[in-house]
């Protein structure tokens, strides 16, 4: 580590270019100065805790989508059961409704904590 030193070559070159007039400035530096500022970057997790939180939020969103699909499927099957009087479907419908309800509870509990 004792052999390392601060390399100020780029800083010195930029300072030298800043001191020049616009006509004498290097074209790439001039283009950079005239360019529009870059857009703000999207949020990127910086710590392991932020990464875990982001993954948890995505997992919660996916579970919400699956739960919504389960409830829609339940409604369709319930309509078929009622329309065609196929009462044998009540057992799987009840199981589907119960599983969807448990997912909603899990999703709500996960968001609250």
Secondary structure as UniProt FT lines:
FT   TURN            2..3
FT   HELIX           9..18
FT   TURN            22..24
FT   HELIX           27..34
FT   HELIX           48..84
FT   TURN            87..88
FT   HELIX           89..112
//
